Amino acid sequence: MTTDKLIDLLKLESKAQENRYAVKDKAGYKQLKAEGLLLQPIRVSRKSYGFADYPEFEFYLPYPAETSQFRNGSNIQLICGDEKPITGSLLYLEGNKGEIRLYTSDFPDWLEEKNCGVQLTVDQRTNDIQLKALTTVNENKKLLTLFNRLHETFNQKIEDKNDTTFDFQNKKLNDSQKQAIVAAIHTDEVEIIHGPPGTGKTTTLVELILQLNKQGKRLIVSAPSNTAVDNIGSRLAALGIGFLRVGNNVKVREELVPYTIQGKINESNLQQTIKKIRIQSEQLRKMAHQYKRNFGKDERDQRKLLLNEVKSIRNEIKALQQHFETSLYEKNTLILGTPIGIYDCNFKEAAFDFLLMDEAGQCLEPLVWVLIPLAQRFIFAGDPYQLPPTVISEEAKQKGFAVSLLESVVGNNYPVHLLDTQYRMEAVIAEFSNRYFYAGKLKSINAVTATNDAVFFYDSAGADYTEQEDEETASLYNLEELNFIQRLVQSLDFPKNNCVFITPYNGQLQKAKELLAETPISRFSTIDSFQGQEADCVIVSLVRSNSAQQIGFLNDYRRVNVALTRAKKKLYIIGDSATIGADDFYSKMLDYFEEIGAYHSVFEFVD
């Protein structure tokens, strides 16, 4: 991969995003809604003015909806009929409730009308920042040399970095975790921490951060998602470690609020100053709102003057906050945030000793290059055998845009520090992934036994469980698999509080939410959305069942690796061996299920 090729692929992806969200007529909105890219209608429950005095409102959905693609920090636009859309940011969405910040001076008059909706949009700013980062690499000899080196085969001599002087705070670390930490601290440039499912990757990274913090090192900790960043933040907060959580003021867990910029503003004298200015701003707004939608030129001019003054006050608040933020950046040696959140801090080149990139296998390579100029040494942590970054453009994906920098350096034989002991799953659950993906190097805290009461594969071959395609979304579903799962959970003693249903297809997910709503299943998710999470009991619906033996994107075996490694105690898989068995990977998986006595037929549970 070259920088020029990566730039071309980024442009392809940007164009594909534009096409995906484009709306030409009413049918286009219907399609976006069917694909889970538009929530309409919404109902407003509360309005306020938040960061830099931007208007923010809480809302709820008066209907069940597919919301998995609406993530914290997503770029959105507020739409309503023929009104001009207003851009904004999704602060959070949990269940059927969420909050949005609008990038405008005030709430639109039509906000609470019946057909108001929220649509995902192209994050063009992020694309532009990635393009700028790659252009900077091209123009900087040092960065370009590093780029080329990371994309070439590693052939340097590896020096022994054993160090017995460390006083690890976490006394339960295993040897592989300790070795990874020591190697990362002593790295000359790049180290890779490979954390398969359940191997305590976050535990290892937290100890690494503690050690670097104790040495007074300046450290950036980043990840492609706010959730991954906050997972580390919560662990650090519980240990009493100080840090600054930067980025969009998304709704974070309660224990992290004091570590955010807004939280620190709330604890400072600046908050009182801002409060006084906002009172003045609110008075001006009320005066402006005396003029309704239909009024004459004089009233329109007066309203415009008042709203311009409100805008001026908002800029004053923003300037005060930015000055306060700058002082926070100088005081804090540990910064947590997503790549774009950290980019917005305008840190100087090489201002930090280390960049620690978690979930690096899910991060687009250009996003990593947004951060690399800010540090002198780099630690990439993740698992190249789980899901790669999300890429919309099929052409860009085929040409390698979905290959993360982590995957590239691992493929180029850079030294990898494998965390080799998994603590999450029963050994029999982990064993197939261990053999296929991890070359048998993964140990479990309890050995694999001949008796299997944790894994169950139910084969629908011969039962006519044929997949179907949704007319609106073209996503697949399999009603007979869902009917079987309903019989299965009624027949067995399923845990009621921690049983999760996952599937590769959104179409199946939506049907499952409807048909299995009254079962003990506590949560429904796509496999992609459930990466990084776990549950006591997991039910996997593979969906594919057709005479042509087509398996679609089940041919990305990393997706199945994620599915097979979420369950801690019980794993149930439903699929058609006649459809998937022609593929070598699934043939090996079926052989393993037979080996451990996990193979069953759906005919065991009949009406």
C-alpha positions in Angstrom: 0.0 0.0 0.0 1.2 3.5 -0.9 0.0 6.8 0.4 -1.3 7.8 -3.0 -3.3 4.5 -3.3 -4.7 5.1 0.2 -5.8 8.6 -0.8 -7.5 7.2 -3.9 -9.3 4.6 -1.9 -10.4 7.2 0.7 -11.9 9.2 -2.1 -13.8 6.2 -3.4 -15.2 5.5 0.1 -16.2 9.2 0.5 -18.1 9.0 -2.8 -19.8 5.8 -1.8 -21.0 7.4 1.4 -22.4 10.4 -0.5 -24.4 8.0 -2.7 -25.6 5.9 0.2 -27.2 8.9 2.0 -28.4 10.7 -1.1 -32.2 11.3 -1.3 -33.8 12.2 -4.6 -37.5 11.7 -3.8 -39.9 10.4 -1.1 -39.1 6.8 -2.1 -35.5 7.6 -1.1 -36.6 8.5 2.4 -38.6 5.3 2.7 -35.5 3.3 1.6 -33.3 5.1 4.2 -35.8 4.4 6.9 -35.9 0.7 5.9 -32.1 0.5 6.0 -32.0 2.0 9.5 -30.4 5.3 8.3 -33.4 7.5 9.1 -35.5 7.7 12.3 -38.9 9.3 11.6 -40.9 10.5 13.3 -39.2 11.6 16.5 -40.8 13.2 19.5 -39.1 15.9 21.5 -39.1 15.5 25.3 -36.8 18.3 26.5 -34.8 21.3 25.0 -31.8 23.1 26.4 -28.6 24.9 25.4 -25.4 23.0 26.0 -21.8 23.2 24.9 -20.9 26.7 23.4 -24.6 27.5 23.8 -25.6 25.2 20.9 -29.2 24.1 21.1 -29.6 20.5 22.3 -32.8 18.4 22.7 -33.7 15.0 24.0 -36.1 12.9 22.0 -37.8 9.5 22.0 -39.0 7.1 19.3 -42.7 6.2 19.5 -42.2 3.0 17.7 -39.6 0.1 17.6 -36.7 0.9 15.2 -33.4 -0.4 14.0 -30.9 2.0 15.6 -27.6 0.1 15.5 -26.1 2.4 12.9 -26.8 5.5 15.0 -23.7 5.7 17.2 -22.6 8.3 19.7 -21.0 11.2 17.8 -22.7 10.3 14.5 -23.2 13.2 12.0 -26.9 13.7 11.5 -29.3 16.1 9.9 -32.7 17.1 11.2 -35.3 16.9 8.5 -39.0 17.9 8.2 -40.8 17.9 4.9 -39.6 20.7 2.6 -37.8 22.6 5.3 -34.1 23.1 5.0 -32.3 20.4 6.9 -30.2 21.3 9.9 -26.9 19.6 10.6 -26.0 18.3 14.1 -24.4 15.5 16.1 -26.0 12.5 17.9 -24.9 12.8 21.5 -26.3 9.5 22.5 -29.0 7.0 21.6 -30.0 4.2 24.1 -33.0 2.1 23.4 -35.7 4.5 22.1 -34.3 7.6 23.8 -31.5 9.9 22.6 -30.1 13.4 22.5 -29.0 15.7 19.6 -26.9 18.9 19.4 -27.8 21.2 16.5 -25.1 23.3 14.8 -27.2 26.4 14.5 -28.1 29.5 16.6 -31.5 28.3 17.8 -34.1 25.5 17.5 -36.1 25.5 14.3 -39.8 26.4 14.5 -40.7 23.1 13.0 -38.8 20.9 15.5 -41.9 19.5 17.2 -44.0 18.9 14.0 -45.2 15.3 13.4 -43.0 14.4 10.5 -39.7 15.6 12.0 -36.9 13.0 11.6 -33.2 12.3 12.1 -31.1 11.1 9.2 -27.5 9.9 9.2 -25.3 11.9 6.9 -21.8 11.7 5.3 -19.2 12.6 7.9 -17.4 14.7 5.3 -15.3 16.5 7.9 -13.8 13.2 9.1 -13.0 12.3 5.5 -11.4 15.7 4.9 -9.3 15.2 8.1 -8.1 11.8 6.9 -7.2 13.2 3.5 -5.3 16.0 5.1 -3.4 13.5 7.3 -2.4 11.4 4.3 -1.3 14.5 2.4 0.8 15.5 5.4 2.5 12.1 5.4 3.4 12.5 1.7 5.0 15.9 2.4 6.9 14.9 5.6 10.0 12.8 4.9 10.1 11.3 8.4 6.4 10.3 8.3 6.7 8.9 4.8 9.7 6.8 5.8 7.7 5.4 8.7 4.7 4.8 6.5 6.8 2.8 4.0 8.6 0.9 6.7 5.3 -0.3 8.2 4.1 -1.5 4.8 7.3 -3.5 4.2 8.4 -6.9 5.6 10.0 -6.6 9.0 13.5 -7.9 9.0 15.2 -6.2 11.9 16.9 -8.0 14.7 14.6 -8.3 17.8 16.5 -7.5 21.0 15.6 -9.2 24.3 13.7 -6.7 26.4 13.3 -8.6 29.6 13.0 -6.4 32.6 12.5 -7.7 36.1 12.4 -4.3 37.8 8.7 -3.7 37.2 6.4 -3.4 40.2 3.1 -4.4 38.6 0.1 -2.9 40.3 -2.2 -5.7 39.1 -0.8 -8.8 40.8 -3.0 -11.2 38.8 -1.4 -10.5 35.4 -0.2 -13.6 33.6 3.2 -13.9 32.0 2.1 -13.0 28.4 0.4 -9.8 29.7 3.5 -8.8 31.7 5.8 -9.5 28.7 3.6 -7.4 26.4 3.7 -4.5 28.9 7.5 -4.6 29.3 8.0 -4.8 25.5 5.6 -1.8 24.9 7.4 0.4 27.5 10.8 -0.4 26.0 9.8 -0.1 22.4 12.0 1.8 20.0 9.1 2.6 17.7 6.2 0.2 17.2 4.8 -2.7 19.3 1.8 -4.8 18.7 -0.3 -6.3 21.5 -2.5 -9.1 20.1 -5.5 -9.7 22.3 -7.9 -12.5 21.2 -11.3 -12.6 22.7 -11.4 -12.8 26.5 -7.6 -12.6 27.0 -7.7 -9.5 29.2 -6.6 -6.9 26.6 -8.2 -4.0 28.5 -6.7 -5.2 31.8 -3.2 -5.3 30.1 -3.6 -1.8 28.6 -4.7 -0.3 31.8 -1.6 -1.7 33.6 0.5 -0.4 30.7 -1.0 3.1 31.1 -0.4 3.0 34.9 3.3 2.1 34.3 3.8 4.8 31.7 2.0 7.3 33.8 4.2 6.5 36.8 7.2 7.2 34.6 5.8 10.7 33.8 5.4 9.9 30.1 2.9 11.9 28.0 0.4 9.5 26.5 -2.5 9.5 24.0 -5.0 6.7 24.4 -7.3 6.4 21.5 -9.8 3.9 19.8 -12.1 4.2 16.8 -15.2 4.2 19.0 -16.2 6.3 22.0 -17.3 3.0 23.7 -13.8 1.5 23.5 -12.3 4.8 24.8 -14.7 4.9 27.7 -14.1 1.3 28.6 -10.5 2.2 29.4 -11.5 5.5 31.0 -13.9 3.7 33.4 -11.1 1.3 34.5 -8.7 4.2 35.0 -11.3 6.2 36.9 -11.9 3.3 39.3 -8.2 3.2 40.0 -8.1 6.9 40.8 -5.9 7.8 37.8 -6.2 11.3 36.5 -6.8 11.9 32.7 -8.6 14.2 30.3 -11.4 12.7 28.1 -11.6 14.9 25.0 -13.9 14.9 22.0 -17.5 15.6 21.4 -19.4 16.1 24.6 -21.2 12.8 24.2 -23.2 11.4 27.0 -20.7 9.4 29.0 -21.0 7.1 32.0 -21.6 9.0 35.3 -18.2 8.1 36.7 -16.4 9.7 33.7 -18.1 13.1 33.8 -15.5 14.7 36.0 -12.8 13.7 33.5 -14.5 15.4 30.5 -13.8 19.0 29.5 -17.4 19.9 30.4 -17.1 18.2 33.7 -13.9 20.2 34.6 -15.7 23.4 33.4 -18.5 22.6 35.8 -16.1 22.3 38.7 -14.3 25.6 37.8 -15.1 29.3 38.3 -15.6 29.5 34.6 -19.0 27.9 35.0 -20.4 30.8 36.9 -19.2 33.3 34.2 -20.8 31.2 31.5 -24.0 31.0 33.5 -24.3 34.7 33.7 -23.6 35.1 30.0 -26.2 32.5 29.1 -28.9 34.3 31.1 -28.3 37.3 28.9 -28.4 35.1 25.9 -31.7 33.5 27.0 -33.3 37.0 27.5 -32.4 37.9 23.9 -33.8 34.7 22.6 -37.1 35.2 24.3 -37.3 38.7 22.8 -36.5 37.2 19.3 -39.1 34.5 19.8 -41.8 37.1 20.2 -41.8 37.3 16.5 -43.5 34.3 14.9 -43.1 32.8 11.5 -45.3 35.3 9.7 -44.3 38.9 10.3 -43.3 42.1 8.4 -39.9 43.4 7.4 -39.3 45.6 10.5 -40.0 42.6 12.8 -37.8 40.4 10.7 -34.9 42.8 10.9 -35.3 43.2 14.6 -35.4 39.4 15.1 -32.3 39.1 12.9 -30.4 41.6 15.1 -31.4 39.8 18.3 -30.4 36.4 16.9 -27.0 37.9 15.7 -26.4 39.1 19.2 -27.2 35.6 20.5 -24.7 34.2 18.0 -22.1 36.7 19.2 -22.6 35.6 22.8 -22.3 32.0 21.8 -18.9 32.8 20.2 -17.9 34.5 23.4 -18.7 31.4 25.4 -16.9 29.2 22.9 -13.8 31.4 23.1 -13.8 31.2 27.0 -14.2 27.4 26.8 -11.4 27.1 24.3 -9.0 29.1 26.4 -9.9 26.9 29.4 -9.4 23.7 27.3 -5.9 24.8 26.2 -4.9 25.1 29.8 -6.2 21.6 30.4 -4.2 20.2 27.5 -1.0 21.6 29.0 -1.7 20.3 32.5 -2.7 16.7 31.6 -0.2 14.1 30.5 -2.8 11.4 29.8 -5.4 12.2 27.0 -8.2 9.9 26.0 -10.4 10.3 22.9 -11.3 9.1 19.5 -8.9 10.1 16.6 -11.1 13.1 15.5 -11.7 14.2 19.1 -7.9 14.3 19.7 -7.3 16.0 16.3 -9.5 18.8 17.4 -7.2 19.6 20.4 -4.6 20.9 17.9 -1.7 19.3 19.7 1.8 20.0 18.3 3.8 17.4 16.4 5.5 14.8 18.6 4.1 16.4 21.7 3.5 13.0 23.3 5.9 10.1 24.1 3.4 7.4 23.2 0.3 6.7 21.2 -1.7 3.7 22.4 -4.3 2.7 19.8 -6.9 0.2 21.1 -9.2 -1.7 18.8 -6.7 -0.9 16.1 -8.0 -3.8 14.0 -11.3 -1.9 13.6 -9.7 1.5 12.7 -9.3 2.7 9.2 -5.7 3.3 8.5 -6.0 7.0 7.5 -7.5 7.6 11.0 -4.4 6.2 12.6 -2.3 8.6 10.6 -4.3 11.5 12.0 -2.6 10.6 15.3 0.8 9.2 14.5 2.4 12.7 14.0 1.5 13.6 17.6 3.7 10.9 19.2 7.2 9.4 19.1 6.4 5.8 19.8 3.4 3.7 19.0 1.5 0.8 20.5 -1.3 -0.9 18.5 -3.6 -3.3 20.4 -6.4 -5.4 18.9 -7.1 -8.6 17.1 -6.7 -8.9 13.3 -8.9 -12.0 13.4 -12.0 -10.1 14.5 -14.0 -7.7 12.3 -12.2 -5.2 10.2 -13.1 -1.5 9.8 -16.5 -0.7 8.2 -16.1 0.2 4.5 -19.2 1.0 2.3 -17.5 1.1 -1.1 -17.1 -2.5 -2.4 -14.4 -1.3 -4.9 -12.4 0.3 -2.1 -12.9 -2.8 0.1 -11.7 -5.1 -2.7 -8.6 -2.9 -3.2 -7.6 -3.1 0.5 -9.2 -0.1 2.2 -10.7 -2.3 4.9 -7.2 -3.6 5.8 -6.3 -1.9 9.1 -2.7 -0.8 9.9 -2.7 -3.5 12.6 -3.5 -6.2 10.1 -0.8 -4.8 7.7 2.0 -4.8 10.3 1.0 -8.2 11.5 1.0 -9.5 7.9 4.5 -7.9 7.5 5.9 -10.1 10.3 6.3 -7.3 12.8 6.9 -8.8 16.3 3.6 -9.5 18.0 3.0 -10.0 21.7 0.1 -12.5 22.0 -2.0 -12.5 25.1 -2.3 -16.2 25.3 -4.8 -17.0 28.1 -8.5 -16.5 27.8 -10.7 -16.0 30.8 -14.1 -15.4 29.3 -15.4 -18.7 27.9 -15.7 -22.3 28.8 -12.7 -23.9 27.1 -14.9 -25.9 24.7 -16.5 -22.7 23.4 -13.1 -21.1 22.7 -11.4 -24.2 21.2 -12.5 -24.0 17.6 -11.5 -20.4 17.2 -8.2 -21.3 19.0 -7.4 -24.0 16.4 -8.5 -22.1 13.3 -7.5 -18.5 14.0 -4.9 -18.6 16.7 -2.8 -21.7 15.7 -3.6 -23.5 18.9 -1.7 -21.0 21.0 -4.6 -19.8 23.1 -4.9 -21.4 26.5 -8.0 -21.4 28.7 -8.0 -21.3 32.5 -9.9 -24.5 32.5 -8.9 -27.4 30.2 -11.1 -28.7 27.4 -13.0 -31.8 28.7 -14.6 -34.7 26.9 -18.0 -33.7 28.3 -19.6 -30.8 26.5 -22.6 -29.0 28.0 -21.7 -25.5 26.6 -21.9 -25.7 22.8 -24.9 -26.7 20.7 -25.2 -26.6 17.0 -28.7 -27.2 15.6 -28.7 -28.3 11.9 -31.7 -27.3 9.8 -30.6 -29.3 6.7 -33.7 -31.1 5.2 -36.1 -29.0 7.3 -36.9 -26.5 4.5 -35.8 -23.5 6.6 -35.3 -21.4 3.4 -33.9 -17.8 3.7 -36.0 -14.9 2.4 -35.1 -11.4 1.2 -36.9 -8.3 2.6 -38.5 -6.4 -0.3 -37.5 -3.0 1.0 -34.1 -3.5 2.5 -32.9 -6.5 0.5 -31.6 -7.9 3.8 -32.1 -11.6 4.5 -34.2 -13.3 7.2 -35.2 -16.8 8.0 -38.5 -17.1 9.8 -38.3 -20.9 10.4 -35.0 -20.4 12.3 -36.7 -17.9 14.5 -39.7 -20.2 15.1 -37.2 -23.0 16.0 -35.4 -20.7 18.4 -38.8 -19.9 20.0 -39.4 -23.6 20.6 -35.8 -24.1 21.8 -36.0 -21.5 24.5 -39.4 -22.7 25.6 -38.1 -26.2 26.0 -34.9 -25.5 27.8 -34.1 -23.6 31.0 -32.7 -20.4 29.6 -31.3 -17.6 31.8 -33.7 -14.7 31.8 -31.3 -11.8 32.4 -28.2 -12.5 30.3 -29.2 -14.3 27.1 -28.4 -12.5 23.8 -29.6 -13.2 20.2 -27.1 -12.3 17.5 -27.2 -12.6 13.7 -25.3 -11.4 10.7 -28.3 -9.8 9.0 -30.3 -6.8 9.9 -33.4 -8.3 8.3 -33.2 -11.3 10.7 -32.6 -8.9 13.6 -35.8 -7.0 13.0 -37.9 -10.1 12.7 -36.3 -11.6 15.8 -37.2 -8.5 17.9 -40.9 -9.0 16.9 -41.2 -12.8 17.1 -39.0 -13.4 20.1 -40.1 -10.5 22.2 -41.8 -12.6 24.8 -38.9 -15.1 25.3 -36.2 -15.0 28.0 -33.8 -13.4 25.4 -32.8 -10.1 27.0 -31.1 -8.4 24.0 -31.0 -8.6 20.2 -28.0 -7.5 18.1 -26.1 -7.9 14.9 -22.8 -9.8 15.2 -21.0 -6.6 14.1 -22.6 -4.5 16.8 -21.9 -7.1 19.5 -18.1 -7.2 19.0 -16.3 -6.5 22.2 -19.2 -7.6 24.3 -20.1 -10.8 26.1 -23.0 -12.6 27.7 -23.6 -15.8 29.7 -25.7 -17.3 26.9 -25.6 -16.4 23.2 -27.8 -17.7 20.4 -26.4 -17.3 16.9 -28.8 -17.4 13.9 -26.8 -17.9 10.7 -29.8 -17.4 8.4 -28.3 -18.7 5.2 -30.2 -21.7 3.7 -30.4 -22.1 0.0 -29.9 -24.7 -2.7 -27.1 -22.8 -4.4 -25.0 -23.0 -1.2 -24.4 -19.2 -1.2 -23.2 -17.8 2.1 -22.8 -14.1 1.3 -20.8 -12.1 3.8 -20.6 -15.2 6.0 -17.5 -15.8 3.9 -15.7 -13.2 6.1 -14.8 -15.8 8.7 -13.8 -13.1 11.2 -17.4 -12.3 11.6 -18.1 -15.9 12.7 -15.1 -15.8 15.0 -16.7 -12.8 16.8 -20.0 -14.7 17.0 -18.5 -17.9 18.4 -16.5 -16.0 21.1 -19.2 -13.9 22.8 -20.7 -16.6 25.1 -19.3 -17.3 28.5 -21.3 -20.4 29.5 -23.7 -21.4 26.8 -23.5 -21.1 23.0 -26.3 -22.1 20.6 -25.9 -21.9 16.8 -28.6 -22.5 14.3 -27.7 -23.1 10.7 -28.1 -25.2 7.6 -25.1 -27.6 7.1 -26.2 -28.3 3.5 -25.7 -24.6 2.7 -22.6 -23.7 4.7 -20.9 -27.1 4.7 -19.5 -26.8 1.2 -17.2 -24.1 2.4 -13.9 -25.4 3.9 -14.1 -23.2 7.0 -17.6 -24.2 7.9 -16.8 -27.9 7.1 -14.1 -27.7 9.8 -16.5 -26.0 12.2 -19.1 -28.7 11.7 -16.4 -31.4 12.2 -15.5 -29.8 15.5 -19.1 -29.7 16.6 -19.4 -33.4 15.9 -16.1 -34.1 17.7 -17.3 -32.5 21.0 -20.9 -33.9 20.7 -22.4 -30.5 20.0 -24.1 -31.5 16.8 -27.9 -31.8 16.9 -30.8 -31.6 14.4 -33.7 -29.1 14.5 -35.9 -32.2 14.3 -35.2 -32.8 18.0 -37.6 -29.9 18.7 -40.7 -30.3 16.6 -44.2 -28.8 17.0 
